[in-house]
Amino acid sequence: MNEQDIIDRVKQLYADAVIDLAGADCSFEMYIISSAFEDMNTLQRQQSILALFKDELASGKLHALSVKVKTPKEQGRGSGLVQIAEL
């Protein structure tokens, strides 16, 4: 699975998402900022993203996916995320 495939899949569910993706081969770390996370707790946010890749994670096509998700308000309060550019 390549970086663009991962980004596109997240954007299908969260169109306003700003995504920073790092990694290679089948192991990635993803930072996502979206207003859609406003009414979700941290676990719900992560589960919603990981569910998008359930089959790939089960088959090994995607070995590891670390997900950090924030709302725009949380990012603005010094959440520790670096400034990211929309890909």
Residue pairs with C-beta under 8 A, 6 or more apart in sequence:
1 26
1 53
1 56
1 61
1 62
3 21
3 23
3 28
6 21
6 28
6 30
6 53
6 62
6 65
7 19
7 21
7 87
9 52
9 53
10 17
10 19
10 30
10 32
10 49
10 52
11 17
11 19
13 48
13 52
14 32
14 34
14 36
16 34
16 35
16 36
17 32
17 33
17 34
17 36
18 32
18 33
18 34
18 84
18 85
18 86
19 30
19 31
19 32
19 33
19 84
19 86
19 87
20 30
20 31
20 32
20 82
20 84
20 85
20 87
21 28
21 29
21 30
21 31
21 87
22 28
22 29
22 30
23 29
25 63
26 60
26 61
26 62
26 63
26 64
27 63
27 64
27 65
28 62
28 64
28 65
28 66
29 65
29 66
29 68
30 49
30 65
30 66
30 67
30 68
31 68
31 69
31 70
31 81
31 82
31 84
32 49
32 67
32 68
32 69
32 70
33 69
33 70
33 71
33 72
33 75
33 81
33 84
34 69
34 71
34 72
35 71
35 72
37 45
37 69
37 70
37 71
38 71
38 73
40 48
42 69
45 67
45 69
46 67
46 69
49 65
49 67
49 69
50 57
50 65
50 67
53 62
53 65
55 61
56 62
57 63
57 65
68 81
70 79
70 81
75 81
